[in-house]
Amino acid sequence: MKRPLATLLLAFAAALGAQAQTWPDHPVTLVVPFPPGGSTDQVARAIAPKLGERLGQTFVIENRAGATGTIGASQVRRAPPDGYTFLVTSLGPLVIAPHLIKPMPYDALKDFDYITVAVQAPNVLVVPAASPHKTLADVVAYGKANPGKMSFASSGNGSSDHLTAALFWQQTGTSGSHIPYKGGAPAISDLLGGQVDASFQNVNAVLQHVRAGKLRAIAVTGDKRSPVLPEVPTMAEAGVKGVDVYSWQAIAAPRGLPADTRNKFHAAAVAALNDPQVKQQFVGLGFEIVGNTPAQFTAFQQAEFARWKKVIETGKITVD
């Protein structure tokens, strides 16, 4: 009995080794759980061609928006862990939505293999160019005088921009009206059109509109000024402490990805992120390249999960 079992195990190991050697032998899908045009979509579309060049296969972007990114994340969780389906996501579905959506269609701590944090960037509080609010003090004063009246757009319930607004209200003793959208692009569109008053958006997502004078940048949520908006103060510099928030985009896979495939993909992803053309594009938009290891990402994800859990519970935040 021992001999057939040993033979079976050897055959299984050989099959896994053969898969790693031949992977990828057909197109790979990068699932983006948000609509086209937002920060996460930009990251996926920037690295997909470079992954293809390095791995000799086509990388296809599939946008599966809805439910704060959990629909797309669920699709990836259900996919076979064979290296042909990856999740390119923001922090929302992994460390925020799990504390807000019940029941959750996946366990964010157990159902994925974490590949790498691709990039990170602070959010920036922006208002339409025609807004009467020119400084953070203006926004705070208006919020205190008009509780719940100022509308804040976000890319969805439980998104980074939603939670940043909630944290801002907590730290300033103000309140506003949260207006969730299905992704950053439609939120920005209504912001440009003046249908909403303000938003905490990823720097890269609104940089072109700030530079074009269509949006006014009030303050960034980083612990230092953004190199692409050096004239814009941090929240702390402008008088509001405790709102240091970085949004991040990352890559994950269904749990159980073979180690050789994971290592091969990770190396290609980090190389794609540091490709001079891609790096210049990201840095120019206000992103910081991260490209950490699977172990580092796993530890970071757990820390972020605990951090946002505390923020949500302290603020009694819900998505209803």
Stockholm file with secondary structure:
# STOCKHOLM 1.0

chainA/1-320         MKRPLATLLLAFAAALGAQAQTWPDHPVTLVVPFPPGGSTDQVARAIAPKLGERLGQTFVIENRAGATGTIGASQVRRAPPDGYTFLVTSLGPLVIAPHLIKPMPYDALKDFDYITVAVQAPNVLVVPAASPHKTLADVVAYGKANPGKMSFASSGNGSSDHLTAALFWQQTGTSGSHIPYKGGAPAISDLLGGQVDASFQNVNAVLQHVRAGKLRAIAVTGDKRSPVLPEVPTMAEAGVKGVDVYSWQAIAAPRGLPADTRNKFHAAAVAALNDPQVKQQFVGLGFEIVGNTPAQFTAFQQAEFARWKKVIETGKITVD
#=GR chainA/1-320 SS CHHHHHHHHHHHHHHHHHHHHHCCSSCEEEEESSCTTSHHHHHHHHHHHHHHHHHTSCEEEEECCCGGGHHHHHHHHHSCSSSSEEEEEESIIIIIGGGTSSSCSSCTTTSEEEEEEEEEEEEEEEEETTCSCCSHHHHHHHHHHSTTTSEEEESSTTSHHHHHHHHHHHHHTCCCEEEECSSHHHHHHHHHTTSSSEEEEEHHHHHHHHHTTSEEEEEECSSSCCTTSTTSCBTTTTTCCSCCCEEEEEEEEETTCCHHHHHHHHHHHHHHHTSHHHHHHHHHHTCEECCCCHHHHHHHHHHHHHHHHHHHHHHTCCCC
#=GC SS_cons         CHHHHHHHHHHHHHHHHHHHHHCCSSCEEEEESSCTTSHHHHHHHHHHHHHHHHHTSCEEEEECCCGGGHHHHHHHHHSCSSSSEEEEEESIIIIIGGGTSSSCSSCTTTSEEEEEEEEEEEEEEEEETTCSCCSHHHHHHHHHHSTTTSEEEESSTTSHHHHHHHHHHHHHTCCCEEEECSSHHHHHHHHHTTSSSEEEEEHHHHHHHHHTTSEEEEEECSSSCCTTSTTSCBTTTTTCCSCCCEEEEEEEEETTCCHHHHHHHHHHHHHHHTSHHHHHHHHHHTCEECCCCHHHHHHHHHHHHHHHHHHHHHHTCCCC
//
